[in-house]
Amino acid sequence: MDLVPALEEPLKKVVGPATAKVMAEHLDLHTVGDLLHHYPRRYAERGELTRLADLPLDEHVTVVAQVASARILKFNGGRGQRLEVTITDGSGQVQLVFFGRGIHKPHKDLLPGTRAMFAGKVSVFNRKMQLAHPAYELLRAEGDEVGEAVGSWAGAQLPIYPATAKLESWKIAKSVDMVLPSAQEAQDPLPPALRDGRGLIPLTEALLKIHRPHSKADVEAARDRLKWDEAFVLQVALARRRYADAQLPAVARRPKSGGLLDAFDAKLPFTLTEGQEKVSKEIFDDLATEHPMHRLLQGEVGSGKTMVALRAMLAVVDAGGQAAMLAPTEVLAQQHHRSIVEMMGELAEGGMLGGTEHATKVTLLTGSMGAATRRQALLDLVTGEAGIVIGTHALIEDKVQFHDLGLVVVDEQHRFGVEQRDALRGKGKQPPHLLVMTATPIPRTVAMTVFGDLETSVLDQLPAGRSPIASHVVPAEDKPHFLARAWERVREEVENGHQAYVVCPRIGDDADEAADPKARKKAAKKAEEEATAEKRPPLAVVEVAEQLARGPLSGLKVEVLHGRMQPDDKDAVMRRFAAGETQVLVATTVIEVGVNVPNATAMVIMDADRFGVSQLHQLRGRVGRGSAPGLCLLVTDMPEASPARGRLGAVASTLDGFELSRIDLEQRREGDVLGQAQSGVRSSLRMLAVIEDEEIIAAAREEAVTVVADDPELERLPALRTALDALLDAEREQYLDKG
């Protein structure tokens, strides 16, 4: 009795090849099952209109509205004509424009008083919101049953699907009608006892109710059920990973007294904060067990994570092992290497492991090192000469061998896949202990989903000697004199002996784009799109640096830093900036993490609306690292009422990273819960909103732990096993894509 294939049936057999092609390319929907899980984003009540004032700019939207007026205007001396239609929700208005030959049908259809669904991209033209050439579907009046355009939606709830310019919501709805009968065959992954215990409806019923609800209660019941599926299957995956990890053996690494760690602590110029003491104890307790530690260390920018991690590394060296620190970029690996060597002083100048004078060797390994340096570094690792190694992905390569790897510290985890972590694990005689550090504050629920296979420690006190940072939004478009004042402030900081960063979203030396015709075409197309949306391309480092050096910052030493520079050049620029020879550094987000120049007090972020909330918070953490107060200016052209300006206002109003990460998640669209950077499992969350659904996630985690402890291989729960395999396959594919 093989029922699964009904949901695995390719869409082209059901909805036809043309529609299926668009669904595959634009919505990543390939099978009947995929379409059944493409849930409506929201529902419009029959007779209710969409609030037009809240529409997001630059996004594809579907709205239900009423036509207020329509007129044909001539331009080009009467040669061209356009149709302008104003639609309303009763209070706000949006302008629709149609051009050329395409105006006759809408002119006939969109008579004042008509209601319709409209779909298109929102842009701003002459400071008014508009939709250019939107697609539309007329809605007949209540009593007018003849030719009901919205056919299957006899219920009071009109489903509005996440759609694209190529395929409108109402066309998706018609395709869903064709696949709904297959919902009968969906396999229910929730164990029956859990479903009954939590009062959840069966999966088939939930699928029917989410797509074709008759009431708000239907939608609620369906959502609760579908959220549970997502939360539970994901938590089972994580619980199984934790279960498997707990079975692994590891060498217990107990710090010995009178060793490297004690010598290091003795020469520290300050005492550890209470938080650092507490977290260190949690880490040392984990290191002393015979199963590998898996711990996530979260701390605000500058809370002293590196110090805590370094002490753990020294403890492992004392216990006869080696410690490796993995950084996401070369700039960062060099930076960590420099600061660790500085912090350790002569303790980093060791000859042999376990030699009497407690010192050890601290080695750097990155992809762009010269052959001779690299050979020496590899040799130091395999002989055990180097107790501590700091490097980039180059550490994971097959050639790299350790004498006895005891601890791996990963900086900024979300840039590494689980597979990369596993590859490093294989480098030890037994799996090494693992400590993951992140400066991106993560709300508890996200920690339970993204880092669900790790225990969590949080450093929430800032060490003494840190200064507050004042942040302000600079509306360059509305108030150009604010921008002029921003550059004056930078000058003032430099005149007071400090330094400044200017951050831009783009590099701008499009040399490599010019060489590659495909990239050139893409860039031209993007420029054209941005021009039509009245949006200029993002500001670029190279151009901004030139303009500043010639204009508002002339006479100051200005240098550039970006990811496409040669590693040696990057390092040289960073050294000059750290030494205070360069006064202003114009950079891309390569400075986002770990760059530490205490004398830098000001940061101007250009086109700040093009960065995410947590990214802005990370960038801002580069200033105010010394005793002088920091200043962060967020420059934007976005109009005051836009959501982007709201985001920037939030960043300016608080320095609390946990608060901001909440705002960040709430502001993002449902599908993009954790941003592309943190891909993997997360792409599977369609219905679960990580923040609001904290209770479901916590409850699902408990249920998952019980199920896995009782039946680790899920032999008695075949439908759950199938759902889990599907989730893990998707995750693996994502990983392979990232390569």
Disulfide bonds with the S-S distance in Angstrom:
none
